[in-house]
């Protein structure tokens, strides 16, 4: 498959709650969502391809760890 040479990569970073039941590790109450959950983080291209995903504890803020999360993506595509 031939790769397209693009000058710009648009990355969309989103977080979403993943409701949890029981006492799984890192499950925590998130006041914004009002439930015990994980707080997943995703990075997608503008074409909808998932570049990375991370399962995070439920009580973290949406933006927590985003720069560290994006770092490997930036390093990979910058060259």
mmJSON file of the N, C-alpha and C atoms, coordinates in Angstrom:
{"data_MODEL":{"atom_site":{
"group_PDB":["ATOM","ATOM","ATOM","ATOM","ATOM","ATOM","ATOM","ATOM","ATOM","ATOM","ATOM","ATOM","ATOM","ATOM","ATOM","ATOM","ATOM","ATOM","ATOM","ATOM","ATOM","ATOM","ATOM","ATOM","ATOM","ATOM","ATOM","ATOM","ATOM","ATOM","ATOM","ATOM","ATOM","ATOM","ATOM","ATOM","ATOM","ATOM","ATOM","ATOM","ATOM","ATOM","ATOM","ATOM","ATOM","ATOM","ATOM","ATOM","ATOM","ATOM","ATOM","ATOM","ATOM","ATOM","ATOM","ATOM","ATOM","ATOM","ATOM","ATOM","ATOM","ATOM","ATOM","ATOM","ATOM","ATOM","ATOM","ATOM","ATOM","ATOM","ATOM","ATOM","ATOM","ATOM","ATOM","ATOM","ATOM","ATOM","ATOM","ATOM","ATOM","ATOM","ATOM","ATOM","ATOM","ATOM","ATOM","ATOM","ATOM","ATOM","ATOM","ATOM","ATOM","ATOM","ATOM","ATOM","ATOM","ATOM","ATOM","ATOM","ATOM","ATOM","ATOM","ATOM","ATOM","ATOM","ATOM","ATOM","ATOM","ATOM","ATOM","ATOM","ATOM","ATOM","ATOM","ATOM","ATOM","ATOM","ATOM","ATOM","ATOM","ATOM","ATOM","ATOM","ATOM","ATOM","ATOM","ATOM","ATOM","ATOM","ATOM","ATOM","ATOM","ATOM","ATOM","ATOM","ATOM","ATOM","ATOM","ATOM","ATOM","ATOM","ATOM","ATOM","ATOM","ATOM","ATOM","ATOM","ATOM","ATOM","ATOM","ATOM","ATOM","ATOM","ATOM","ATOM","ATOM","ATOM","ATOM","ATOM","ATOM","ATOM","ATOM","ATOM","ATOM","ATOM","ATOM","ATOM","ATOM","ATOM","ATOM","ATOM","ATOM","ATOM","ATOM","ATOM","ATOM","ATOM","ATOM","ATOM","ATOM","ATOM","ATOM","ATOM","ATOM","ATOM","ATOM","ATOM","ATOM","ATOM","ATOM","ATOM","ATOM","ATOM","ATOM","ATOM","ATOM","ATOM","ATOM","ATOM","ATOM","ATOM","ATOM","ATOM","ATOM","ATOM","ATOM","ATOM","ATOM","ATOM","ATOM","ATOM","ATOM","ATOM","ATOM","ATOM","ATOM","ATOM","ATOM","ATOM","ATOM","ATOM","ATOM","ATOM","ATOM","ATOM","ATOM","ATOM","ATOM","ATOM","ATOM","ATOM","ATOM","ATOM","ATOM","ATOM","ATOM"],
"id":[1,2,3,4,5,6,7,8,9,10,11,12,13,14,15,16,17,18,19,20,21,22,23,24,25,26,27,28,29,30,31,32,33,34,35,36,37,38,39,40,41,42,43,44,45,46,47,48,49,50,51,52,53,54,55,56,57,58,59,60,61,62,63,64,65,66,67,68,69,70,71,72,73,74,75,76,77,78,79,80,81,82,83,84,85,86,87,88,89,90,91,92,93,94,95,96,97,98,99,100,101,102,103,104,105,106,107,108,109,110,111,112,113,114,115,116,117,118,119,120,121,122,123,124,125,126,127,128,129,130,131,132,133,134,135,136,137,138,139,140,141,142,143,144,145,146,147,148,149,150,151,152,153,154,155,156,157,158,159,160,161,162,163,164,165,166,167,168,169,170,171,172,173,174,175,176,177,178,179,180,181,182,183,184,185,186,187,188,189,190,191,192,193,194,195,196,197,198,199,200,201,202,203,204,205,206,207,208,209,210,211,212,213,214,215,216,217,218,219,220,221,222,223,224,225,226,227,228,229,230,231,232,233,234,235,236,237],
"type_symbol":["N","C","C","N","C","C","N","C","C","N","C","C","N","C","C","N","C","C","N","C","C","N","C","C","N","C","C","N","C","C","N","C","C","N","C","C","N","C","C","N","C","C","N","C","C","N","C","C","N","C","C","N","C","C","N","C","C","N","C","C","N","C","C","N","C","C","N","C","C","N","C","C","N","C","C","N","C","C","N","C","C","N","C","C","N","C","C","N","C","C","N","C","C","N","C","C","N","C","C","N","C","C","N","C","C","N","C","C","N","C","C","N","C","C","N","C","C","N","C","C","N","C","C","N","C","C","N","C","C","N","C","C","N","C","C","N","C","C","N","C","C","N","C","C","N","C","C","N","C","C","N","C","C","N","C","C","N","C","C","N","C","C","N","C","C","N","C","C","N","C","C","N","C","C","N","C","C","N","C","C","N","C","C","N","C","C","N","C","C","N","C","C","N","C","C","N","C","C","N","C","C","N","C","C","N","C","C","N","C","C","N","C","C","N","C","C","N","C","C","N","C","C","N","C","C","N","C","C","N","C","C","N","C","C","N","C","C"],
"label_atom_id":["N","CA","C","N","CA","C","N","CA","C","N","CA","C","N","CA","C","N","CA","C","N","CA","C","N","CA","C","N","CA","C","N","CA","C","N","CA","C","N","CA","C","N","CA","C","N","CA","C","N","CA","C","N","CA","C","N","CA","C","N","CA","C","N","CA","C","N","CA","C","N","CA","C","N","CA","C","N","CA","C","N","CA","C","N","CA","C","N","CA","C","N","CA","C","N","CA","C","N","CA","C","N","CA","C","N","CA","C","N","CA","C","N","CA","C","N","CA","C","N","CA","C","N","CA","C","N","CA","C","N","CA","C","N","CA","C","N","CA","C","N","CA","C","N","CA","C","N","CA","C","N","CA","C","N","CA","C","N","CA","C","N","CA","C","N","CA","C","N","CA","C","N","CA","C","N","CA","C","N","CA","C","N","CA","C","N","CA","C","N","CA","C","N","CA","C","N","CA","C","N","CA","C","N","CA","C","N","CA","C","N","CA","C","N","CA","C","N","CA","C","N","CA","C","N","CA","C","N","CA","C","N","CA","C","N","CA","C","N","CA","C","N","CA","C","N","CA","C","N","CA","C","N","CA","C","N","CA","C","N","CA","C","N","CA","C","N","CA","C","N","CA","C","N","CA","C"],
"label_alt_id":[null,null,null,null,null,null,null,null,null,null,null,null,null,null,null,null,null,null,null,null,null,null,null,null,null,null,null,null,null,null,null,null,null,null,null,null,null,null,null,null,null,null,null,null,null,null,null,null,null,null,null,null,null,null,null,null,null,null,null,null,null,null,null,null,null,null,null,null,null,null,null,null,null,null,null,null,null,null,null,null,null,null,null,null,null,null,null,null,null,null,null,null,null,null,null,null,null,null,null,null,null,null,null,null,null,null,null,null,null,null,null,null,null,null,null,null,null,null,null,null,null,null,null,null,null,null,null,null,null,null,null,null,null,null,null,null,null,null,null,null,null,null,null,null,null,null,null,null,null,null,null,null,null,null,null,null,null,null,null,null,null,null,null,null,null,null,null,null,null,null,null,null,null,null,null,null,null,null,null,null,null,null,null,null,null,null,null,null,null,null,null,null,null,null,null,null,null,null,null,null,null,null,null,null,null,null,null,null,null,null,null,null,null,null,null,null,null,null,null,null,null,null,null,null,null,null,null,null,null,null,null,null,null,null,null,null,null],
"label_comp_id":["UNK","UNK","UNK","UNK","UNK","UNK","UNK","UNK","UNK","UNK","UNK","UNK","UNK","UNK","UNK","UNK","UNK","UNK","UNK","UNK","UNK","UNK","UNK","UNK","UNK","UNK","UNK","UNK","UNK","UNK","UNK","UNK","UNK","UNK","UNK","UNK","UNK","UNK","UNK","UNK","UNK","UNK","UNK","UNK","UNK","UNK","UNK","UNK","UNK","UNK","UNK","UNK","UNK","UNK","UNK","UNK","UNK","UNK","UNK","UNK","UNK","UNK","UNK","UNK","UNK","UNK","UNK","UNK","UNK","UNK","UNK","UNK","UNK","UNK","UNK","UNK","UNK","UNK","UNK","UNK","UNK","UNK","UNK","UNK","UNK","UNK","UNK","UNK","UNK","UNK","UNK","UNK","UNK","UNK","UNK","UNK","UNK","UNK","UNK","UNK","UNK","UNK","UNK","UNK","UNK","UNK","UNK","UNK","UNK","UNK","UNK","UNK","UNK","UNK","UNK","UNK","UNK","UNK","UNK","UNK","UNK","UNK","UNK","UNK","UNK","UNK","UNK","UNK","UNK","UNK","UNK","UNK","UNK","UNK","UNK","UNK","UNK","UNK","UNK","UNK","UNK","UNK","UNK","UNK","UNK","UNK","UNK","UNK","UNK","UNK","UNK","UNK","UNK","UNK","UNK","UNK","UNK","UNK","UNK","UNK","UNK","UNK","UNK","UNK","UNK","UNK","UNK","UNK","UNK","UNK","UNK","UNK","UNK","UNK","UNK","UNK","UNK","UNK","UNK","UNK","UNK","UNK","UNK","UNK","UNK","UNK","UNK","UNK","UNK","UNK","UNK","UNK","UNK","UNK","UNK","UNK","UNK","UNK","UNK","UNK","UNK","UNK","UNK","UNK","UNK","UNK","UNK","UNK","UNK","UNK","UNK","UNK","UNK","UNK","UNK","UNK","UNK","UNK","UNK","UNK","UNK","UNK","UNK","UNK","UNK","UNK","UNK","UNK","UNK","UNK","UNK","UNK","UNK","UNK","UNK","UNK","UNK"],
"label_asym_id":["A","A","A","A","A","A","A","A","A","A","A","A","A","A","A","A","A","A","A","A","A","A","A","A","A","A","A","A","A","A","A","A","A","A","A","A","A","A","A","A","A","A","A","A","A","A","A","A","A","A","A","A","A","A","A","A","A","A","A","A","A","A","A","A","A","A","A","A","A","A","A","A","A","A","A","A","A","A","A","A","A","A","A","A","A","A","A","A","A","A","A","A","A","A","A","A","A","A","A","A","A","A","A","A","A","A","A","A","A","A","A","A","A","A","A","A","A","A","A","A","A","A","A","A","A","A","A","A","A","A","A","A","A","A","A","A","A","A","A","A","A","A","A","A","A","A","A","A","A","A","A","A","A","A","A","A","A","A","A","A","A","A","A","A","A","A","A","A","A","A","A","A","A","A","A","A","A","A","A","A","A","A","A","A","A","A","A","A","A","A","A","A","A","A","A","A","A","A","A","A","A","A","A","A","A","A","A","A","A","A","A","A","A","A","A","A","A","A","A","A","A","A","A","A","A","A","A","A","A","A","A","A","A","A","A","A","A"],
"label_entity_id":["1","1","1","1","1","1","1","1","1","1","1","1","1","1","1","1","1","1","1","1","1","1","1","1","1","1","1","1","1","1","1","1","1","1","1","1","1","1","1","1","1","1","1","1","1","1","1","1","1","1","1","1","1","1","1","1","1","1","1","1","1","1","1","1","1","1","1","1","1","1","1","1","1","1","1","1","1","1","1","1","1","1","1","1","1","1","1","1","1","1","1","1","1","1","1","1","1","1","1","1","1","1","1","1","1","1","1","1","1","1","1","1","1","1","1","1","1","1","1","1","1","1","1","1","1","1","1","1","1","1","1","1","1","1","1","1","1","1","1","1","1","1","1","1","1","1","1","1","1","1","1","1","1","1","1","1","1","1","1","1","1","1","1","1","1","1","1","1","1","1","1","1","1","1","1","1","1","1","1","1","1","1","1","1","1","1","1","1","1","1","1","1","1","1","1","1","1","1","1","1","1","1","1","1","1","1","1","1","1","1","1","1","1","1","1","1","1","1","1","1","1","1","1","1","1","1","1","1","1","1","1","1","1","1","1","1","1"],
"label_seq_id":[1,1,1,2,2,2,3,3,3,4,4,4,5,5,5,6,6,6,7,7,7,8,8,8,9,9,9,10,10,10,11,11,11,12,12,12,13,13,13,14,14,14,15,15,15,16,16,16,17,17,17,18,18,18,19,19,19,20,20,20,21,21,21,22,22,22,23,23,23,24,24,24,25,25,25,26,26,26,27,27,27,28,28,28,29,29,29,30,30,30,31,31,31,32,32,32,33,33,33,34,34,34,35,35,35,36,36,36,37,37,37,38,38,38,39,39,39,40,40,40,41,41,41,42,42,42,43,43,43,44,44,44,45,45,45,46,46,46,47,47,47,48,48,48,49,49,49,50,50,50,51,51,51,52,52,52,53,53,53,54,54,54,55,55,55,56,56,56,57,57,57,58,58,58,59,59,59,60,60,60,61,61,61,62,62,62,63,63,63,64,64,64,65,65,65,66,66,66,67,67,67,68,68,68,69,69,69,70,70,70,71,71,71,72,72,72,73,73,73,74,74,74,75,75,75,76,76,76,77,77,77,78,78,78,79,79,79],
"pdbx_PDB_ins_code":[null,null,null,null,null,null,null,null,null,null,null,null,null,null,null,null,null,null,null,null,null,null,null,null,null,null,null,null,null,null,null,null,null,null,null,null,null,null,null,null,null,null,null,null,null,null,null,null,null,null,null,null,null,null,null,null,null,null,null,null,null,null,null,null,null,null,null,null,null,null,null,null,null,null,null,null,null,null,null,null,null,null,null,null,null,null,null,null,null,null,null,null,null,null,null,null,null,null,null,null,null,null,null,null,null,null,null,null,null,null,null,null,null,null,null,null,null,null,null,null,null,null,null,null,null,null,null,null,null,null,null,null,null,null,null,null,null,null,null,null,null,null,null,null,null,null,null,null,null,null,null,null,null,null,null,null,null,null,null,null,null,null,null,null,null,null,null,null,null,null,null,null,null,null,null,null,null,null,null,null,null,null,null,null,null,null,null,null,null,null,null,null,null,null,null,null,null,null,null,null,null,null,null,null,null,null,null,null,null,null,null,null,null,null,null,null,null,null,null,null,null,null,null,null,null,null,null,null,null,null,null,null,null,null,null,null,null],
"Cartn_x":[0.842,0.0,0.892,0.643,1.439,0.949,1.911,1.566,1.446,0.436,0.266,1.246,1.863,2.761,1.951,1.693,0.921,1.843,1.54,2.314,1.821,0.589,-0.01,-0.818,-0.662,-1.453,-2.3,-3.588,-4.505,-4.86,-4.604,-4.875,-5.974,-7.022,-8.139,-8.016,-7.866,-7.747,-9.072,-9.619,-10.894,-10.775,-11.548,-11.657,-13.118,-13.309,-14.667,-14.706,-15.852,-15.974,-16.3,-15.834,-16.103,-16.638,-17.972,-18.552,-18.004,-17.786,-17.236,-18.091,-18.106,-18.862,-17.913,-18.024,-17.133,-15.921,-14.865,-13.684,-12.449,-12.566,-11.41,-10.361,-9.102,-8.015,-8.207,-7.995,-8.092,-9.518,-10.527,-11.889,-12.05,-12.622,-12.825,-14.066,-14.618,-15.792,-15.366,-16.053,-15.81,-17.035,-16.837,-17.949,-18.61,-17.839,-18.425,-19.421,-19.032,-19.908,-20.878,-20.585,-21.469,-21.516,-20.397,-20.382,-18.967,-18.854,-17.573,-17.201,-15.973,-15.603,-14.096,-13.69,-12.365,-12.549,-11.476,-11.565,-10.59,-11.036,-10.185,-9.795,-8.633,-8.136,-7.832,-8.256,-8.05,-7.434,-6.669,-6.158,-6.531,-7.231,-7.677,-7.127,-6.945,-6.621,-7.913,-7.786,-8.978,-9.761,-9.125,-9.815,-10.499,-10.34,-10.99,-10.155,-8.885,-8.01,-7.516,-7.589,-7.134,-5.617,-4.928,-3.473,-3.009,-3.813,-3.411,-4.62,-4.582,-5.627,-4.968,-5.553,-5.005,-6.15,-6.069,-7.031,-6.494,-7.261,-6.824,-7.78,-7.312,-8.211,-9.413,-10.506,-11.749,-11.758,-10.953,-11.031,-10.127,-9.442,-8.543,-9.331,-8.777,-9.366,-9.159,-10.017,-9.938,-8.577,-7.924,-6.654,-5.428,-5.599,-4.446,-3.652,-2.355,-1.459,-1.535,-2.245,-2.431,-1.11,-0.28,0.985,1.886,1.984,2.779,2.166,0.852,0.127,0.425,0.525,0.765,2.228,3.144,4.57,5.013,4.67,5.104,4.491,3.292,2.643,3.397,3.709,4.448,5.806,6.516,7.833,7.757,6.722,6.58,6.299,5.429,4.994,5.789,6.55,7.313,8.331,8.966,9.985,9.333],
"Cartn_y":[-1.173,0.0,1.243,2.134,3.347,4.384,4.988,6.005,7.36,8.107,9.468,10.375,11.28,12.242,13.48,13.655,14.797,15.771,17.029,18.057,18.305,17.938,18.247,17.049,16.776,15.734,16.399,16.242,16.784,15.649,15.879,14.873,15.398,14.611,14.946,14.096,14.752,14.044,14.16,13.03,12.99,12.103,12.441,11.558,11.132,9.988,9.503,8.626,8.602,7.744,6.325,5.404,3.991,3.462,3.42,2.999,1.65,1.538,0.3,-0.14,-1.411,-1.999,-2.871,-2.822,-3.617,-2.814,-3.509,-2.857,-3.093,-2.834,-2.964,-1.919,-2.228,-1.293,-0.019,1.133,2.465,2.955,2.211,2.729,3.786,4.91,5.98,6.771,7.478,8.293,9.562,9.883,11.108,11.996,13.151,14.046,14.61,14.814,15.353,14.367,13.107,12.09,11.525,11.731,11.269,9.769,9.102,7.641,7.137,5.899,5.213,4.767,5.091,4.802,4.825,4.468,4.766,6.01,6.723,7.933,7.774,7.096,6.758,7.993,7.903,8.973,8.37,9.051,8.582,9.676,9.282,10.211,9.646,10.451,10.052,11.004,10.503,11.376,12.012,12.979,13.599,12.614,11.498,10.449,9.435,9.587,8.679,7.488,7.449,6.346,6.574,5.552,5.661,5.496,6.529,6.499,5.952,6.167,5.744,5.774,4.932,4.916,4.623,5.166,4.942,4.828,3.823,3.642,4.376,5.354,6.161,5.983,6.324,6.263,7.183,6.843,7.578,9.002,9.328,10.648,11.699,11.388,12.376,13.374,14.572,15.61,15.224,15.698,15.371,15.672,16.749,17.165,16.566,15.852,15.298,14.332,14.612,13.717,13.787,14.77,14.822,15.073,15.972,16.25,15.02,14.305,13.08,12.006,12.0,11.058,11.321,12.601,12.972,12.854,12.894,12.917,11.809,10.53,9.49,9.654,10.183,10.41,11.5,12.588,13.693,13.203,12.461,11.96,11.037,10.237,9.275,9.986,10.963,11.584,12.83,13.383,14.595,14.351,13.201,12.912,12.646],
"Cartn_z":[0.0,0.0,0.0,-0.909,-1.02,-0.014,0.709,1.703,1.033,1.445,0.952,1.668,0.939,1.575,1.921,3.195,3.659,4.377,4.274,4.948,6.367,6.65,7.938,8.439,9.712,10.356,11.429,11.323,12.326,13.276,14.562,15.586,16.499,16.649,17.531,18.787,19.93,21.203,21.949,22.348,23.059,24.286,25.307,26.465,26.584,27.188,27.387,28.63,29.264,30.439,30.009,30.806,30.592,31.922,32.078,33.356,33.811,35.098,35.653,36.835,37.054,38.152,38.951,40.248,41.083,41.503,41.833,42.397,41.522,40.226,39.355,39.723,39.47,39.73,38.909,39.521,38.913,38.657,39.049,38.954,40.043,39.674,40.653,40.274,41.253,40.996,40.266,39.182,38.432,38.608,39.248,39.543,38.3,37.23,35.998,35.396,35.357,34.784,35.814,37.11,38.171,38.329,38.076,38.195,38.435,38.864,38.952,37.546,37.152,35.769,35.58,34.385,33.865,33.001,32.727,31.898,30.735,29.703,28.56,27.761,27.113,26.261,24.895,23.837,22.47,21.612,20.594,19.588,18.219,17.428,16.099,15.044,13.83,12.705,12.21,11.316,10.739,9.864,9.494,8.73,9.637,10.961,11.904,12.322,11.923,12.321,13.747,14.569,15.957,15.998,16.509,16.615,17.955,18.983,20.319,21.246,22.259,23.291,24.627,25.681,27.016,28.017,28.869,29.948,31.173,31.66,32.8,33.966,35.18,36.335,36.139,36.753,36.55,37.056,38.05,38.675,38.033,36.937,36.329,35.482,35.349,34.496,33.036,32.18,30.749,30.143,30.591,29.992,30.678,31.774,32.49,31.607,31.475,30.75,29.244,28.69,27.233,26.501,27.007,26.313,26.282,27.387,27.42,26.512,26.441,25.589,24.108,23.738,22.343,21.923,22.874,22.557,21.599,21.824,20.88,19.483,19.42,18.117,17.364,18.052,17.422,16.945,17.788,17.397,16.185,16.147,15.032,13.712,13.723,12.465,12.089,13.007,12.699,11.593,11.612,10.595,9.253],
"occupancy":[1.0,1.0,1.0,1.0,1.0,1.0,1.0,1.0,1.0,1.0,1.0,1.0,1.0,1.0,1.0,1.0,1.0,1.0,1.0,1.0,1.0,1.0,1.0,1.0,1.0,1.0,1.0,1.0,1.0,1.0,1.0,1.0,1.0,1.0,1.0,1.0,1.0,1.0,1.0,1.0,1.0,1.0,1.0,1.0,1.0,1.0,1.0,1.0,1.0,1.0,1.0,1.0,1.0,1.0,1.0,1.0,1.0,1.0,1.0,1.0,1.0,1.0,1.0,1.0,1.0,1.0,1.0,1.0,1.0,1.0,1.0,1.0,1.0,1.0,1.0,1.0,1.0,1.0,1.0,1.0,1.0,1.0,1.0,1.0,1.0,1.0,1.0,1.0,1.0,1.0,1.0,1.0,1.0,1.0,1.0,1.0,1.0,1.0,1.0,1.0,1.0,1.0,1.0,1.0,1.0,1.0,1.0,1.0,1.0,1.0,1.0,1.0,1.0,1.0,1.0,1.0,1.0,1.0,1.0,1.0,1.0,1.0,1.0,1.0,1.0,1.0,1.0,1.0,1.0,1.0,1.0,1.0,1.0,1.0,1.0,1.0,1.0,1.0,1.0,1.0,1.0,1.0,1.0,1.0,1.0,1.0,1.0,1.0,1.0,1.0,1.0,1.0,1.0,1.0,1.0,1.0,1.0,1.0,1.0,1.0,1.0,1.0,1.0,1.0,1.0,1.0,1.0,1.0,1.0,1.0,1.0,1.0,1.0,1.0,1.0,1.0,1.0,1.0,1.0,1.0,1.0,1.0,1.0,1.0,1.0,1.0,1.0,1.0,1.0,1.0,1.0,1.0,1.0,1.0,1.0,1.0,1.0,1.0,1.0,1.0,1.0,1.0,1.0,1.0,1.0,1.0,1.0,1.0,1.0,1.0,1.0,1.0,1.0,1.0,1.0,1.0,1.0,1.0,1.0,1.0,1.0,1.0,1.0,1.0,1.0,1.0,1.0,1.0,1.0,1.0,1.0,1.0,1.0,1.0,1.0,1.0,1.0],
"B_iso_or_equiv":[0.0,0.0,0.0,0.0,0.0,0.0,0.0,0.0,0.0,0.0,0.0,0.0,0.0,0.0,0.0,0.0,0.0,0.0,0.0,0.0,0.0,0.0,0.0,0.0,0.0,0.0,0.0,0.0,0.0,0.0,0.0,0.0,0.0,0.0,0.0,0.0,0.0,0.0,0.0,0.0,0.0,0.0,0.0,0.0,0.0,0.0,0.0,0.0,0.0,0.0,0.0,0.0,0.0,0.0,0.0,0.0,0.0,0.0,0.0,0.0,0.0,0.0,0.0,0.0,0.0,0.0,0.0,0.0,0.0,0.0,0.0,0.0,0.0,0.0,0.0,0.0,0.0,0.0,0.0,0.0,0.0,0.0,0.0,0.0,0.0,0.0,0.0,0.0,0.0,0.0,0.0,0.0,0.0,0.0,0.0,0.0,0.0,0.0,0.0,0.0,0.0,0.0,0.0,0.0,0.0,0.0,0.0,0.0,0.0,0.0,0.0,0.0,0.0,0.0,0.0,0.0,0.0,0.0,0.0,0.0,0.0,0.0,0.0,0.0,0.0,0.0,0.0,0.0,0.0,0.0,0.0,0.0,0.0,0.0,0.0,0.0,0.0,0.0,0.0,0.0,0.0,0.0,0.0,0.0,0.0,0.0,0.0,0.0,0.0,0.0,0.0,0.0,0.0,0.0,0.0,0.0,0.0,0.0,0.0,0.0,0.0,0.0,0.0,0.0,0.0,0.0,0.0,0.0,0.0,0.0,0.0,0.0,0.0,0.0,0.0,0.0,0.0,0.0,0.0,0.0,0.0,0.0,0.0,0.0,0.0,0.0,0.0,0.0,0.0,0.0,0.0,0.0,0.0,0.0,0.0,0.0,0.0,0.0,0.0,0.0,0.0,0.0,0.0,0.0,0.0,0.0,0.0,0.0,0.0,0.0,0.0,0.0,0.0,0.0,0.0,0.0,0.0,0.0,0.0,0.0,0.0,0.0,0.0,0.0,0.0,0.0,0.0,0.0,0.0,0.0,0.0,0.0,0.0,0.0,0.0,0.0,0.0],
"pdbx_formal_charge":[null,null,null,null,null,null,null,null,null,null,null,null,null,null,null,null,null,null,null,null,null,null,null,null,null,null,null,null,null,null,null,null,null,null,null,null,null,null,null,null,null,null,null,null,null,null,null,null,null,null,null,null,null,null,null,null,null,null,null,null,null,null,null,null,null,null,null,null,null,null,null,null,null,null,null,null,null,null,null,null,null,null,null,null,null,null,null,null,null,null,null,null,null,null,null,null,null,null,null,null,null,null,null,null,null,null,null,null,null,null,null,null,null,null,null,null,null,null,null,null,null,null,null,null,null,null,null,null,null,null,null,null,null,null,null,null,null,null,null,null,null,null,null,null,null,null,null,null,null,null,null,null,null,null,null,null,null,null,null,null,null,null,null,null,null,null,null,null,null,null,null,null,null,null,null,null,null,null,null,null,null,null,null,null,null,null,null,null,null,null,null,null,null,null,null,null,null,null,null,null,null,null,null,null,null,null,null,null,null,null,null,null,null,null,null,null,null,null,null,null,null,null,null,null,null,null,null,null,null,null,null,null,null,null,null,null,null],
"auth_seq_id":[1,1,1,2,2,2,3,3,3,4,4,4,5,5,5,6,6,6,7,7,7,8,8,8,9,9,9,10,10,10,11,11,11,12,12,12,13,13,13,14,14,14,15,15,15,16,16,16,17,17,17,18,18,18,19,19,19,20,20,20,21,21,21,22,22,22,23,23,23,24,24,24,25,25,25,26,26,26,27,27,27,28,28,28,29,29,29,30,30,30,31,31,31,32,32,32,33,33,33,34,34,34,35,35,35,36,36,36,37,37,37,38,38,38,39,39,39,40,40,40,41,41,41,42,42,42,43,43,43,44,44,44,45,45,45,46,46,46,47,47,47,48,48,48,49,49,49,50,50,50,51,51,51,52,52,52,53,53,53,54,54,54,55,55,55,56,56,56,57,57,57,58,58,58,59,59,59,60,60,60,61,61,61,62,62,62,63,63,63,64,64,64,65,65,65,66,66,66,67,67,67,68,68,68,69,69,69,70,70,70,71,71,71,72,72,72,73,73,73,74,74,74,75,75,75,76,76,76,77,77,77,78,78,78,79,79,79],
"auth_comp_id":["UNK","UNK","UNK","UNK","UNK","UNK","UNK","UNK","UNK","UNK","UNK","UNK","UNK","UNK","UNK","UNK","UNK","UNK","UNK","UNK","UNK","UNK","UNK","UNK","UNK","UNK","UNK","UNK","UNK","UNK","UNK","UNK","UNK","UNK","UNK","UNK","UNK","UNK","UNK","UNK","UNK","UNK","UNK","UNK","UNK","UNK","UNK","UNK","UNK","UNK","UNK","UNK","UNK","UNK","UNK","UNK","UNK","UNK","UNK","UNK","UNK","UNK","UNK","UNK","UNK","UNK","UNK","UNK","UNK","UNK","UNK","UNK","UNK","UNK","UNK","UNK","UNK","UNK","UNK","UNK","UNK","UNK","UNK","UNK","UNK","UNK","UNK","UNK","UNK","UNK","UNK","UNK","UNK","UNK","UNK","UNK","UNK","UNK","UNK","UNK","UNK","UNK","UNK","UNK","UNK","UNK","UNK","UNK","UNK","UNK","UNK","UNK","UNK","UNK","UNK","UNK","UNK","UNK","UNK","UNK","UNK","UNK","UNK","UNK","UNK","UNK","UNK","UNK","UNK","UNK","UNK","UNK","UNK","UNK","UNK","UNK","UNK","UNK","UNK","UNK","UNK","UNK","UNK","UNK","UNK","UNK","UNK","UNK","UNK","UNK","UNK","UNK","UNK","UNK","UNK","UNK","UNK","UNK","UNK","UNK","UNK","UNK","UNK","UNK","UNK","UNK","UNK","UNK","UNK","UNK","UNK","UNK","UNK","UNK","UNK","UNK","UNK","UNK","UNK","UNK","UNK","UNK","UNK","UNK","UNK","UNK","UNK","UNK","UNK","UNK","UNK","UNK","UNK","UNK","UNK","UNK","UNK","UNK","UNK","UNK","UNK","UNK","UNK","UNK","UNK","UNK","UNK","UNK","UNK","UNK","UNK","UNK","UNK","UNK","UNK","UNK","UNK","UNK","UNK","UNK","UNK","UNK","UNK","UNK","UNK","UNK","UNK","UNK","UNK","UNK","UNK","UNK","UNK","UNK","UNK","UNK","UNK"],
"auth_asym_id":["A","A","A","A","A","A","A","A","A","A","A","A","A","A","A","A","A","A","A","A","A","A","A","A","A","A","A","A","A","A","A","A","A","A","A","A","A","A","A","A","A","A","A","A","A","A","A","A","A","A","A","A","A","A","A","A","A","A","A","A","A","A","A","A","A","A","A","A","A","A","A","A","A","A","A","A","A","A","A","A","A","A","A","A","A","A","A","A","A","A","A","A","A","A","A","A","A","A","A","A","A","A","A","A","A","A","A","A","A","A","A","A","A","A","A","A","A","A","A","A","A","A","A","A","A","A","A","A","A","A","A","A","A","A","A","A","A","A","A","A","A","A","A","A","A","A","A","A","A","A","A","A","A","A","A","A","A","A","A","A","A","A","A","A","A","A","A","A","A","A","A","A","A","A","A","A","A","A","A","A","A","A","A","A","A","A","A","A","A","A","A","A","A","A","A","A","A","A","A","A","A","A","A","A","A","A","A","A","A","A","A","A","A","A","A","A","A","A","A","A","A","A","A","A","A","A","A","A","A","A","A","A","A","A","A","A","A"],
"auth_atom_id":["N","CA","C","N","CA","C","N","CA","C","N","CA","C","N","CA","C","N","CA","C","N","CA","C","N","CA","C","N","CA","C","N","CA","C","N","CA","C","N","CA","C","N","CA","C","N","CA","C","N","CA","C","N","CA","C","N","CA","C","N","CA","C","N","CA","C","N","CA","C","N","CA","C","N","CA","C","N","CA","C","N","CA","C","N","CA","C","N","CA","C","N","CA","C","N","CA","C","N","CA","C","N","CA","C","N","CA","C","N","CA","C","N","CA","C","N","CA","C","N","CA","C","N","CA","C","N","CA","C","N","CA","C","N","CA","C","N","CA","C","N","CA","C","N","CA","C","N","CA","C","N","CA","C","N","CA","C","N","CA","C","N","CA","C","N","CA","C","N","CA","C","N","CA","C","N","CA","C","N","CA","C","N","CA","C","N","CA","C","N","CA","C","N","CA","C","N","CA","C","N","CA","C","N","CA","C","N","CA","C","N","CA","C","N","CA","C","N","CA","C","N","CA","C","N","CA","C","N","CA","C","N","CA","C","N","CA","C","N","CA","C","N","CA","C","N","CA","C","N","CA","C","N","CA","C","N","CA","C","N","CA","C","N","CA","C","N","CA","C","N","CA","C","N","CA","C"],
"pdbx_PDB_model_num":[1,1,1,1,1,1,1,1,1,1,1,1,1,1,1,1,1,1,1,1,1,1,1,1,1,1,1,1,1,1,1,1,1,1,1,1,1,1,1,1,1,1,1,1,1,1,1,1,1,1,1,1,1,1,1,1,1,1,1,1,1,1,1,1,1,1,1,1,1,1,1,1,1,1,1,1,1,1,1,1,1,1,1,1,1,1,1,1,1,1,1,1,1,1,1,1,1,1,1,1,1,1,1,1,1,1,1,1,1,1,1,1,1,1,1,1,1,1,1,1,1,1,1,1,1,1,1,1,1,1,1,1,1,1,1,1,1,1,1,1,1,1,1,1,1,1,1,1,1,1,1,1,1,1,1,1,1,1,1,1,1,1,1,1,1,1,1,1,1,1,1,1,1,1,1,1,1,1,1,1,1,1,1,1,1,1,1,1,1,1,1,1,1,1,1,1,1,1,1,1,1,1,1,1,1,1,1,1,1,1,1,1,1,1,1,1,1,1,1,1,1,1,1,1,1,1,1,1,1,1,1,1,1,1,1,1,1]
}}}
